[in-house]
């Protein structure tokens, strides 16, 4: 009798699990039914353009387009979710961040290598290569962003800038100097310090370049020791709005040795591409939309606030003129320079005569010339 009661209870539990599995299947099926797909270049090197194909938030492909011999091949197995692709300085491979883990893939190896840090750090989002054995980055340690240096030869991670009251992020090494953004509560500064020769000794001294009152900034880029750019953004994000608004700034050292900042342009981006778990969000969020300096022009993405279409514009640093470069009804973004053209990404879906969605390989038929571009 006890066995029969046990069997009945087990069957009931089994039925409940089956019902949950069926429900989960339909939820996943509904989410995956109409995902927004994106195809966009992330880097270019020699005869190759590297392209991310986002099939959904949980399915990414990194592809290499051989522009000389006109063929496409996969760079990674589909088990990885690659983001923030960086080509190595010796052109032997690339690094990427996969759900918080840093991995390095050599072109002549089948699988990437995972970098395990010897310190308890987290929230790593970007690295900058110095040479094929060394790179630096910003990540959290004990709730604050610090700056680290990693050496692949000795497999050691060195913390080169930290304190218990401030965040240091978006580091930029120029020769022997290190520039970065310092945040103390809601106060932002751009600072400069010496990059340590002895990595075991932290540098606590720095020079304040700019103090930015009532401004929240990110994505510092230095082009030399006397000039850089940064992005101003809102402090809080209202998810009810359709767009987020940004301002791009230039700052430079004058002949009188003073640092001066200059507003360049405003732009907006649809919030649906940047936040949330919806089918329209980009896995890399804002990264593919960031302004890029190419041949004395800054190429940036800007949204039409009425229909939320996104197009690429250029800002000329010499005459300060803005020129529209694409005319998409959906989304054009992520400009990458390759030889005398700028290639860019899109989210237009392509269908066959029966209304079935075509994959990147099907729609392009391995023809690299179909990646959209314009001449510089």
Secondary structure, DSSP 8 states (H G I E B T S, - for coil): -HHHHHHHHHHHHHHHHHHHHHHHHHHHHHHHHT---EEEEEEEETTEEEEEEEEETTEEEEEEEETTTTEEEESS-TT--EEEEEE-TTSSEEEEEETTEEEEEETTSSS-EE---SS--B----EEEEETTEEEEEEEETTEEEEEEEETTTTEEEEEE--SS-EEEEEEEETTEEEEEEEETTEEEEEEEE--SSTTS-----EEEEEETT-EEEEEEEEETTEEEEEEE-SS--TTSSEEEEEEEEEEE-TTS-EEEEEEEEEEEEGGGTSSSSTT--TTTTGGGS-EEETTEEEEEEE-TTT--EEEEEEETTT--EEE----SSBEEEEEEETTEEEEEE----B-TTS-B--HHHHHTT-GGGS-EEE-
